[in-house]
Amino acid sequence: MKVAAIQMNTKADKQENLQKAERFITKAAEDGAIFISLPEYFNFMGPDTEKVQNAEEIPGGETYQLLSSLAKKHGVYIHAGSILEKYSDEKAYNTGFVVSPEGDVVAKYNKLHLFDIEINGMPAYKESNTIQAGESSATVELPFGKAGLSICYDLRFPELYREYALDGCNVLCIPAAFTQYTGMLAWEVLQRARAIENQCYVIAAGQFGSHAPGKACYGNSMIIDPWGTVIARAPEGEGVIVAEIDPSTVKQARESVPCLTHRRPELYKVK
């Protein structure tokens, strides 16, 4: 079964972003993908002052309506890596959701770990100024097994992905808008680590290129197998990557190196 990850350079024009996403989704479906993942904030990356006004209802908003119609048209699952979801007059959720081939929302995840960092000499990011943190993890049943949902900065918190693996997931979805600087340092090694340590496929759809003055995303979208091998990688620029997912590869990896069943949590200081 084929899956796809879409790499985008999203900016502040929501209509242009949605039209672009539609083209990429159509291309992925034509390439045979049955599950198509978009990156974080795929429909809007504009000024913080415009975030709340660009938040939508899920389901119900224009982004959901577009993805629902495309999922039904092509008979595919579409993972909206994340969009801004309505929360309050001051903040929004950073929310990923999955639409089924029937056009329904079958899973929804509010980003748990917010990106609040300040590296010397680099632009500061304070996601919590405009985003409300989520409270729980989320999984979805797909034709090739169960997938665990996450978003970007969650990548640095491995306990979330171990929870997913122990809950029976064989795929981890990690859409992102990883910064160019931190991406060069950590993106690939962490994505491959999450795949290897949990013996899962990883689908990592990313943002690419400049989206605001002084701010750019790393790109390098990837699909990774349970052994940590990158089986599809996006070149620089926008586009679609497609790869085969085989649940038997997960089974083989877990039987060969049974790290999930040989754990000894009673010895861990972190519970």
C-alpha positions in Angstrom: 0.0 0.0 0.0 1.3 3.4 -0.9 1.5 6.5 1.3 2.5 10.0 0.4 4.0 13.1 2.1 3.6 16.5 0.7 6.2 19.2 1.0 5.0 22.8 0.8 6.2 26.4 1.1 3.1 27.8 2.9 2.8 31.6 3.3 0.0 34.0 4.4 -2.4 33.6 1.4 -4.8 30.9 2.6 -6.6 30.5 -0.8 -3.3 30.1 -2.7 -2.1 27.6 -0.1 -5.3 25.5 -0.4 -5.2 25.5 -4.2 -1.6 24.3 -4.0 -2.5 21.6 -1.5 -5.3 20.4 -3.8 -2.9 20.0 -6.7 -0.5 18.0 -4.6 -3.2 15.8 -3.1 -4.4 15.1 -6.6 -0.9 14.2 -7.8 -0.4 11.9 -4.8 -3.7 10.1 -5.5 -2.8 9.7 -9.1 0.5 8.2 -8.0 -1.5 5.5 -6.1 -1.2 6.7 -2.5 -4.1 5.7 -0.2 -2.9 7.9 2.7 -1.7 11.4 2.0 0.0 13.6 4.7 0.3 17.3 4.5 2.8 19.4 6.6 2.2 21.5 9.7 0.3 24.7 9.2 -0.2 23.8 5.6 -3.1 26.2 4.9 -1.6 29.4 6.6 1.8 30.6 7.8 1.4 34.3 8.4 1.9 36.8 11.2 1.1 35.8 14.7 -1.4 38.6 14.8 -3.4 36.9 12.1 -3.4 33.4 13.5 -6.7 33.5 15.5 -8.7 35.1 12.7 -7.5 32.3 10.4 -8.6 29.5 12.8 -11.4 27.3 11.6 -13.9 24.8 13.0 -13.0 21.1 12.6 -15.1 19.8 11.0 -16.9 22.5 9.3 -14.4 25.1 8.1 -13.3 25.7 4.5 -10.1 23.6 4.9 -12.1 20.6 6.2 -14.6 21.0 3.4 -11.9 21.0 0.7 -10.1 17.9 2.2 -13.4 16.1 2.7 -14.4 16.6 -1.0 -10.9 15.5 -2.2 -10.9 12.4 0.1 -14.3 11.3 -1.4 -13.3 12.2 -4.9 -10.1 10.1 -4.8 -11.1 7.5 -2.3 -8.2 8.2 0.0 -7.3 9.1 3.6 -6.0 12.7 3.9 -4.0 13.7 7.0 -4.1 17.5 7.5 -0.7 17.8 9.1 -2.1 20.7 11.0 -4.1 23.9 10.7 -5.3 26.5 13.2 -8.5 25.4 15.0 -10.8 27.8 16.8 -10.3 27.8 20.6 -10.8 31.3 22.0 -10.6 35.0 21.1 -6.9 35.0 22.0 -5.6 31.6 21.0 -6.1 28.7 18.6 -5.2 25.0 18.7 -2.6 23.7 16.4 -4.6 20.7 15.1 -3.9 17.8 12.9 -6.8 15.6 11.7 -7.5 12.7 9.4 -10.3 12.6 6.8 -11.6 9.2 5.6 -12.5 8.3 2.0 -16.1 8.9 3.1 -15.2 12.5 3.9 -15.5 12.2 7.7 -13.0 13.3 10.4 -11.9 10.0 11.9 -9.1 11.4 14.2 -8.1 14.8 15.6 -5.0 15.8 17.5 -4.1 19.0 19.2 -0.3 19.6 19.4 0.9 18.7 22.9 4.4 20.3 23.0 4.5 24.0 21.9 7.6 25.4 20.2 8.9 28.0 22.6 12.6 28.5 22.0 15.3 31.2 21.8 18.7 30.3 20.4 21.4 32.9 20.6 21.5 35.0 17.4 18.4 33.3 15.9 14.8 34.6 15.7 12.8 33.6 18.8 9.7 31.5 18.5 7.0 31.6 21.1 4.1 29.3 19.9 2.4 29.5 23.3 1.6 33.2 22.7 -1.1 32.2 20.2 -1.6 28.5 20.6 -3.3 26.5 23.3 -1.6 23.2 24.1 -3.5 20.0 23.6 -4.2 17.5 26.4 -4.1 14.0 24.9 -2.5 11.8 22.2 -4.5 10.5 19.3 -4.5 7.4 17.0 -6.3 6.4 13.8 -7.1 3.0 12.2 -5.9 2.8 8.6 -5.9 0.1 6.0 -2.3 -0.8 6.8 -2.7 -0.6 10.6 -2.9 2.0 13.4 -1.1 5.4 13.2 -0.1 7.7 15.9 -0.5 11.5 15.4 1.9 14.2 16.4 3.2 17.6 15.2 6.7 19.0 14.7 8.2 19.8 18.2 6.6 16.7 19.6 9.4 14.9 17.8 11.8 15.8 20.7 9.6 13.9 23.2 10.2 10.2 22.6 7.8 9.0 25.3 4.8 10.0 23.1 6.0 7.7 20.4 6.7 4.8 22.7 3.1 5.2 24.0 1.9 4.9 20.4 4.1 1.8 19.7 2.9 0.1 22.9 -0.7 0.9 21.9 -0.2 -1.1 18.6 0.7 1.7 16.2 2.9 0.7 13.2 3.0 4.1 11.7 4.0 7.5 13.2 2.9 10.7 11.5 5.2 13.6 12.3 4.3 16.6 10.0 6.3 19.7 10.7 7.4 23.2 10.0 10.9 22.6 11.3 13.2 25.6 11.4 16.1 25.6 8.9 18.7 25.9 11.7 17.3 23.2 14.0 16.5 21.0 11.0 20.1 20.9 9.9 21.1 19.7 13.4 18.3 17.3 14.4 15.5 16.6 11.9 16.8 13.5 10.2 18.5 11.9 13.2 15.4 12.3 15.4 13.0 11.0 12.7 15.1 7.9 12.1 15.5 7.4 15.8 11.7 7.4 16.4 11.4 4.9 13.6 14.1 2.6 14.9 13.3 2.7 18.6 9.6 2.1 18.1 10.0 -0.2 15.0 7.4 1.9 13.1 7.2 3.5 9.7 7.5 7.3 10.0 5.7 9.7 7.6 7.3 13.2 8.0 5.7 15.8 5.7 7.5 19.2 6.1 7.4 22.8 5.2 10.3 24.1 3.0 11.9 27.5 2.4 11.3 31.1 3.6 7.8 31.9 4.9 8.5 35.2 6.6 11.4 37.7 6.9 14.3 35.9 8.8 12.3 32.7 9.1 12.7 29.6 7.0 11.8 25.9 7.2 14.2 22.9 6.6 12.1 20.7 4.3 13.7 17.3 3.8 10.3 15.5 4.0 10.8 11.8 4.5 9.2 8.4 4.7 11.2 6.0 6.8 10.9 2.2 7.4 11.0 0.4 10.8 14.7 -0.2 10.4 15.4 3.5 10.1 16.0 3.4 6.3 14.8 6.5 4.5 12.7 5.0 1.6 11.6 8.3 0.2 13.1 11.8 0.5 11.9 15.1 -0.9 14.3 17.2 -2.9 14.6 21.0 -2.2 11.3 22.7 -3.2 7.7 21.8 -3.1 6.3 18.4 -4.2 5.1 14.9 -3.4 7.0 11.8 -2.3 5.4 8.3 -2.3 6.5 5.0 -0.8 5.2 1.5 -0.1 4.1 0.6 3.4 4.2 -3.2 4.3 2.9 -4.2 7.7 4.9 -7.4 7.5 8.1 -5.3 7.7 7.0 -4.0 11.1 6.3 -7.5 12.3 9.7 -8.7 11.1 11.5 -5.9 12.8 9.7 -6.5 16.1 10.3 -10.2 16.0 14.0 -9.8 15.1 14.8 -7.1 17.7 12.1 -7.3 20.4 12.8 -4.1 22.1 9.1 -3.3 22.8 8.6 -6.6 24.8 12.0 -6.5 26.5 11.5 -3.2 28.2 11.8 -3.0 32.0 9.9 0.1 33.1 10.2 -0.7 36.8 13.9 0.4 36.5 13.1 3.8 34.9 13.3 7.0 36.9 10.9 8.7 34.4 7.6 6.9 34.7 
